Amino acid sequence: MYRLNHRALFSTLAIALAFIRATWITATFATASSLAIAEGTSTKDAAKIDLFRTLSLAKSEQEGRAAESQIWECWFDQSPTAEVRASLDAGIERRESYDYEAAEHHFDKVIELAPEYAEGYNQRAFIRFLRQNYESSKTDLEVVLKMEPNHFGALSGLYHILQIQNRPKAAFGMLQQAVAIHPWIQERSALPKELWPRNYRNIHDPGNEI
């Protein structure tokens, strides 16, 4: 997901586009609506918290997509240096050209330069997924979620990987957490209605298709 535009989302190519958009768990995921701004929180962090709150309360897909786009921008803008951002952008450019091996090398460099930058792991996870290296992709996504517990894109990625691995119960658990954060996420229609989170039920009419 879009900014491959920087959001890019997964089946081969269709599933792949879904993986980044939603676009990519800890057991203690906080929903966006319950996030609190702690004393000492930076202005950027406070703005991101507000965006997640807006996303969780979006009443339409248009509102949800707008908030989602801004959150992706925040994640990319957390790049700590110009060199890291240049390597990230170079990896995305190589991915868009289907040069997945070169793209992974660029994302390796991002992680080497900035091991605390979550989006480096997220982008490498996507490439590893495209290269069918599912276990390594899953490992990267778990790192992302330790750093960014509300990263709906990483949750989406885990959902797709677990489905491929024929682990539907675990997969739906990931998707359930993703829609609690992002009620308009691309994969929402795959979630069984009995697993809809409370805030999701409040936004979507259970009597209708979603």
Buried (B, 14 or more C-beta within 10 A) or exposed (E): BBBBBBBBBBEEEEBBBBBBBBBBBEEEBBBBBEBEEEEEEEEEBEEBBBBBBBBBBBEEEEBBBBBBBBBBBBBBEBBEEEEBBBBBBBBBBBBEEEBBEBBBBBBBBBBEBBEEBBBBBBBBBBBBBBBEBBEBBBBBBBBBBBBBBBBBBBBBBBBBBBBBEEEEEBBBBBBBBBBBBBBBBBBBEBBEEEEBBEBBEEBBEEEEEB
